Amino acid sequence: MSQLLTLEVPDNARPVRLDTARGVFAAFDVAPAGPAPARATALLVPGFMGSKEDFLPLLSALSDGGVRVLAVDGRGQYETGAASPNPSYSRDSLARDLAALVEHVGAGPVHLVGHSYGGLLARAAVLGTQGDPSLWASVTLVNFGPAGVSPRQQERLRLLLSVIDSMTLADMWPFVRNDEVPAPREVDLFMERRWLRNAPEHLSAAAEQMLNEADETPRLAQLPLPKFVVSGTPDETWAPEGVERMARELGARLCRIEGGGHSPNVHRPAETASALLGFWDSCQERVAV
């Protein structure tokens, strides 16, 4: 679970509910700073047990860079919940949600950014649509590796799966909470509230996916879509050397962010935002040529 340090929301970040063809999703919709129209739109997808709030530290810098940003709660997460009747939490279903969000927004192709488990879904969304250029301007994988998680994380996920049918989320919270980084009291309360609003079915499905995900690097490499890999270090979820190998095999730009840990968007937001904006600029230059 990512550990937030602040809940400060930029003035130009509007909480919205996006009523798509696949259900209703909670999001922050952040307009670009200044009077000029957005030069690009980015869709930010959080990781396991996460939410749109994981991207709060990035929003002002990306907005100042002229980008419209949509940070979402995925199906089963925090303020989105089930999103629709009879929800499916399969990987491919959640990937189709991302395509539906882009189609609903109607802002042209977007820069897709997935953090951790969100990277797994971002990759699935791009592969499921064959890199459709009407949907995706680029894809960025943040602290996501080529296949299943590290042995240590596998152990934690299997423990979660072993108790999720016999314990309530409230009973599990003391064992799940992240006390490694001190945070203000209001952040601690938010983290607990967010955990309690997870759909247990989603937690189970996501855990299984992270345990069993196949290496789709060769398929993704074949798509003529700009790719970016951000590797915050140190990270115990996907080994940085595996992340960097994936970037090489993808032919992707790679940015290492020392001290970013598993969540450079939280622990090194200025460097992360700068890296994203620089990559997106390169994508526009590629189109211009």
Buried (B, 14 or more C-beta within 10 A) or exposed (E): BBBBBBBEBBEBBEEEEBEBEBBEBBBBBBBBBEEEEBEBBBBBBBBBBBBBBBBBBBBBBBBBBBBBBBBBBBBBBBBBBBBBEEBBBEBEBBBBBBBBBBEBBEBEBBBBBBBBBBBBBBBBBBBBBEBBBEBBBBBBBBBBBBBBBBEEBBEBBEEBBEEBEEBEBEEBBEEBBEEEBEBEEEBBEBBBEBBEBBBBBBBBBBBBBBBEBEBBBEEBBEBEBBBBBBBBBEBBBBBBEBBBBBBEBBEBBBBBBEEBBBBBBBBBBEBBBBBBBEBBBBBBEEEEE
